[in-house]
Amino acid sequence: MRKAAIVALLGLNLSLLAWVLTINITSAQAQRTVPPDYLMVSGKIARDSQAMYVLDLKNQVLKGWYYDVNKKGLVEIRGRNLAEDFKR
């Protein structure tokens, strides 16, 4: 019984190996060819607070959020209109 199980598993492994060697695997594309619309960056805003900043490239707006432990939720940081800021 044990010898038959080993032979069956060996046959199964060989058939799986043959299948893996014959399939056509295409590579995954990690990045889009279209430029992204948003960039997201994390940063520290206080000693024990982290913030998340999102830059909207299409509208040229910077927004930010941080997690408030007392409210147990995200609080929005005043955003910036970068198009207006860079006109100066």
C-alpha positions in Angstrom: 0.0 0.0 0.0 2.7 2.5 1.0 4.8 1.7 -2.2 1.7 2.2 -4.4 1.1 5.6 -2.8 4.7 6.7 -3.3 4.6 5.6 -7.0 1.2 7.5 -7.4 2.6 10.7 -5.9 5.8 10.4 -8.0 3.7 10.1 -11.1 1.5 13.0 -10.1 4.6 15.2 -9.4 6.1 14.3 -12.8 2.9 15.1 -14.6 2.6 18.4 -12.8 6.2 19.2 -13.7 5.6 18.4 -17.3 2.5 20.7 -17.3 4.4 23.6 -15.7 7.2 23.3 -18.3 4.7 23.4 -21.2 2.4 26.3 -20.2 3.1 29.8 -21.5 3.5 32.2 -18.6 3.2 35.9 -19.4 5.0 38.3 -17.2 3.0 40.5 -14.9 3.0 44.3 -15.5 3.5 46.1 -12.2 3.1 49.6 -13.6 0.6 51.1 -16.0 1.8 52.8 -19.1 -0.5 55.7 -18.4 0.9 58.3 -16.0 -0.8 58.1 -12.5 -3.4 60.7 -11.5 -2.5 60.5 -7.8 0.6 60.2 -5.6 0.3 59.1 -2.0 3.0 59.8 0.7 3.0 59.2 4.4 4.6 61.6 6.8 4.9 62.5 10.5 3.0 65.6 11.7 3.6 65.4 15.4 5.7 63.3 17.7 3.3 60.3 17.7 1.1 61.2 14.8 1.3 60.0 11.2 -0.3 61.7 8.2 -1.2 60.6 4.7 -0.9 63.1 1.9 -2.5 62.7 -1.5 -1.3 64.7 -4.5 -3.9 65.0 -7.2 -1.8 65.6 -10.3 -4.6 66.3 -12.7 -6.2 69.1 -10.5 -2.9 70.1 -8.8 -4.3 69.8 -5.3 -2.6 68.5 -2.2 -4.8 67.0 0.5 -3.9 65.4 3.8 -5.4 63.3 6.6 -4.3 62.0 10.0 -5.8 59.5 12.4 -7.3 61.0 15.5 -7.2 58.5 18.4 -9.9 60.2 20.4 -12.3 60.4 17.5 -11.2 57.1 16.2 -11.2 58.3 12.6 -9.5 60.3 9.9 -9.4 64.0 10.2 -8.7 66.1 7.0 -5.8 68.5 7.0 -6.4 71.8 5.1 -5.5 71.2 1.5 -3.4 73.3 -0.8 -4.1 74.4 -4.4 -0.6 73.9 -5.8 -1.4 75.7 -9.1 -2.1 78.9 -7.1 0.9 78.4 -4.8 3.4 78.1 -7.6 2.1 81.2 -9.4 3.7 83.3 -6.7 
